[in-house]
Amino acid sequence: MEDALGRLAHHFARFAETDGRDDPLYAAFATIIGADPALMALLLDAPATQRKPVLLLAALHDRILAGEPHPLAAYYASVGGTRAPDGDLAALLRDFIRREDAALRALIRTRTTQTNETGRCAVLRPVLQALATRLGGTEDQPVELALFEFGCSAGLLLGVDRHAYDDGVETTPGERPDAPLIATTWRGERPAALLGAPRWRASRRMGVDLQPIDPADEAAARWLRACLWPGDAARRERLDRALADARRHPVPLLRTEDGLAALERWMDELPAGVTPVIFNVWVLAYFDAASFKTHVERIGRMVRERGLAWISGEVGKLAPMASPPGCPVGESPGSGTLWTLQWRDGGKVRTDPLAWSHPHGRWIEWLDAGRARSA
């Protein structure tokens, strides 16, 4: 138990310094919890791969969003709170956890972190365009893709082609005026050739997850809101718009322990001429080493034998390549997100690093500049 608590203390310290630095309340929570073994021990009720600060923070946020009356709510902007972290915060946090102990433990045992952050579509959009370009797609003759989201949560990234985009240079309208607006900034060269009209269209869409969330289920959608940082109003609005979009365009979201078996069955039903594409973003960190190795090998076989294309957006050490490029200077290797594309080029399987990004898509550093210019 001491070893487990030591690892948790390290995770909370790193979260306070880096991952949670954008939200003063969460940075303060991480500092308080990381110094208190009794509070950290709540996470020991979770499966080993889920013992991360964000799960406990989401469970706390869920109880606040559920309307549980307590002075701690005054610190949560998501419920109208305006109080900044102060000297009373630690005592109020401990009192809230004591009162909500049973409910918190139930969430920690049964839930997984599922931000389903639609901001990641800022990167997914040009990555799909890069794939379509490799497959010979043009604006006049787009290629047919079938999108399969692994670890889909509510499947909100599957609406990537319906969202609106603003990268500070150009604004692309969404399917409707109330489409979620995805804002980002480019670091270095902007791949303008990959940001025009789509060279692909999605003929099929599907998602798999251990615990998929029905966008029409308000109680389930509350958990997605709980996984957001409470001080980020823009993300809350974007999530609500994306949920509304997903309700207008329902897709199959399958609960399964073996998403790749479901993928193979799904590919069997695809019409000829459609390229299947699996994508995952911030999912593989929850695999143990053996499961990760098997997962990569199974996908690689489907790329080689069945023409599957694989888009992966994970931290660099989880990229499906032997020598991933180094994380951008000044960014944490634990949060910088490397986007790679594995695909079959004729008879050869290739893995191309395409971009680094913020974990929520707030900035993008494109790596595939030569191809973008020649597209």
N, C-alpha and C positions, 0 to 999 in steps of 0.2 A: 504493500500500500504506500510505503514511503517513496518508493521509486515512482509510482504513478502520480503521487502528489507533487513530486519534484518536477516531473515533466509538465504537469499542469501549471505549476508556478512559472516555468520557463515560457509556456505558451501565453499566459496572461501578461507577463512582463513584455514580451514581444508585441502583443496586441496593443498594450498601452502606448508603446513607443512608436509603432509603425502602422499596423492595420487599422487601429481605432483612432488615429490621430485626427481624423476629420470630424469626429464627434466628441466634444469635451465631456459629455455625460458618460459615454461608453469608455473613454480613456480613464475617467475617474473610477468607474465601476471596476475596470480591469485591475487597476492599482489596488483597490480595496480588497477585491476577491482574491487576487494573487498573493496577498499577504496573510490570508486567513485560511488555514487548512480545512476548517469545518465548512466554510462556504465552497471551497473548491471541491470538496468531497461529494457534493451533490452530483457532479459530473461522472462520478464512478458508477452511477446507475445506468449510464449510457453504454452502448457497445463501444469497444475500444476505439474503433475508427471514427466515432462521433464525439469523442471527448475533446471538444474544442470550445474556446470561449464564446464563439458566436451562438452555440446551442443554448448555453445557459442564459445569455443575454436575450435571445429570442424568446425563451420560456418566460423570463421576467416581463418582457414587453407584451407577450400574449395576455398575461394576467392583468396588466394595466389596461390593454385594449378591451378586455372583457368587462371593464367597468368596476373592478374591485376597488372600493373606496379606501384610500390610504393617502397620507401626505406625500408619499413618494411620487405620486402622479403629478405633482406640481413641477417636477423636473422634466417631464416628458412633453416635448413640443407636439408630439403626435396626438395628444389628447387635450391640447390647449395650454399646457404648462409653460411657464416662462422663467422658472427659477433656475439660476445657474448653480453648478456644483459648489457646495460650501461646506462649512464645518459640521453641519447636521447630516450630511448625506450618508456617511457610513452607518450611523446609528439607525437612520430610517431604512436603509437598505437591509440591514440585518433584521430589523423588526418585520419588514415586509416578507422576507424570506422565511422567517419563523412562522408567520401566519399562513403563508401560502405553500408551506413545505410539501404537503401531499399532492397538491395540484402541479407544483413545479416538478416533482419527481415523476409524476405520471407523464408529463410532456417530455421530459428528458429520456425516459425509457422508451417512448413510442414514436417520437418525432425525429426527423432529420432536418438539417438546415437546408432550406429551399428558397433562396432569394429569387430565383428565376428572373434575374436582372436583365430587363429588356435593353438597357444601355449597351449590352454586349453586341446587340445587332449592329451597332456602328462599325464593328470589325467584321462581323459575320457577313454583312452585305458585300464589301469589296472582296472578301475571301471567296464567296460564292461566284462573284464575277470573275475572279482569277481562275477558278476551276472551269467555269463555262468557256472562258477564252482558250484554255488548254484543250478543251474538247471540241473547239471549232465553232462555238456559238458566236452569233453576231446579233446586232440590234434587229436586223431584218429577218434573220433565221435563228431565233434562240433555241438552245438545246433544252430537252425535257429532263428535268431532275425530279427525283422522288426523295423528299426530305424525311429523315428518321432521327429524332432527337433522343439521345441516350442520357437518361437522368433528366427527364423533361419537366418534372414538377407539374405545372399547369400548362405546359406547352406554349408559353408566350413567345419564345424565340422563333417558333414556326410561322409566325406572322411577319417575318422580316421584310417581305416584299410589300406589305401593306402600311408600314409605318412611315412617318415623316422624319426627315433628317436635316440637321444643320451643323456644318463643320466649320462655321465662321467665315467660309468663303462662298459657299453655295447652299441654298435651301431647296430641298426636294420635297414636294408635298406628298402627303400620304393618301391612302385610298379615300379617306373622308376628312372633313375639316377637324373632327375630334379624334383623329388618329394620334397615338402616342408620338411625341416629338423626341427624337434621339439626338442629343447634342454631344459633340466631341471636338477635339482640336488635334491637328496633325503636328507631329514633331519631325522636322526634316522634310524630305520630299513628299508631296501629296500626290498619290497615284490617280491623277485626274482622269486618265484613260479608263479606269475601272469604276468610275463614279457616275457614268452616264446612264442611258436607258439600259435596263437589264438585258443580258445576253442569254438569259435562261428563264424558264417558267416552271413552276412546281405543279406537277400533275397529280401527285399523291403526297400526303403528309401523315406522319404517325409519331407517337412518342411512347417511351417506356420508362418506368420508374418503380422503385420499391414502394413508394407511396404517392402515386399520382394524385393531383388535386383537380377536382372538377371546377372550372372557372365559374360555373353557375351556383356553386355551393358557398354561400356567404360565410358560414362558420369555418369552412376549410380555407377560404380566401383570407380570413383573418390571420391565419398562420403565416401566409406570405407577407402580409403587412407587418407582422411581428418580427420577421426576419430582416426588415429594413432598419436602417439607423433612424432613431426617432426624430432627429433634428433635420432630416433631409426631406423637405416638403416637395421638392421637384420629383424625387423618386416616388413618393407616394402618389402624386398626380399621374405620373407616367404608368405606374402599376395599375391604377384604377382604370385608365384608358385602355391599357393592354388587356385587362380582364374583360372589359366591355367588348373589345375587338374579338377576343377568343370566344366569347359567348355568341357573337354574330356568325363566327366561322368555326363551328365545333369540329374537332378532329379526334380520331381514336387515341386514347391515352390508356395504355395497358399496364396494369399492375403485374409485375413479374420479378422473379428472382434471377432469371436468365434472359436478359434483354437481347443477347446476341442470337439465341435460339429463335426468339420472336422475330428478329431481323431476318434471319434466313427464311423463315416461313413467309414473311412479308415479301421478300424479294422474289420468291417463287410465283407470286401472284401478279407481279408487275408486267405490263405489256412490253413487247419488244421495242427497242430504241430508247428506253428510259434508263438513265443512269441513277442508280441508288446512291444516296449520300448519307452517311451517318455522321453526326456531329455531337460533340460533348464539350461543355465548358465548365470548368471547376467541379468536376465529378470524380476524377481518378484519384484525387488525394484521399478519398475515403476507402480505397482498396488497400489490402495488405500486400506485401511484396509478391507473394506467390500468385495471388489473384490478378494483380496488375500484369505480371509476366504472361499469364495464360490469356488474359484479355487482349493484350497486344498481339500475341501470336495468332489468336483466332481471327481478329480483324485482318491481320496481314494476309492470312490464307484467303479470306474472302476478296480482298483487293486483288490478289494474284490470280485467283481462279474464277472469280465472278464479276470482276470489273467494278467492285464497290469503290467509292471514293470516301476517304476519311478525313474530316476536319476536326482537329483537336485544339482546344484553347485551355491550356493548363500551365502551371509553373514550369520553368525550363527543365528541371530534373525529371519531369514526367513526360517530356516530349518523346514521341516514338522515333528517335533518331540517335545515333551513336554519339555525335558531337554537336549538341545544340549551340547556337550562338549565345554569347554572353549577354546577361541582363543589362539593360541600359544603365549608364553611370548615374548614380544617385537613387536608383530604384532598388527596392528590397527583392532579393531572389525568392522570398517567400510570398510575394504578391504580384510581381511583374508577370504578365500572362503572355506566353509564347503561342502563337497560332501557327499550326503546321498543316500541310495538305499532303496526304498520302494517296497516290493514284496510280493507275496502270497506264503507262505511256508505251503503247504498242505491246510488246511482250515483257516489258521491264517495269518493276515497281519502283516508284520514286517517292521520296519524302522531301518536300520543299518547305523551308521556314518562310513564312509570309510576313509576319508582323509581330511586334511586341505591343502590348497595350496595358492600360490600367485595368485592374480586375473588373471594373464596372464600365469600361469603355470610354472613360473621360478623355483619354488621350490615346493616340495611335502612332507608332513609329513603324513605317512600312519598310520591309526588308527586300521585297521582290521588285525593286525599282526598275531593273533592266527590262523585265517582262512587261511591266506596266507601261513603259515608254513605247515598246514595240507593239502593244496590243492594238 
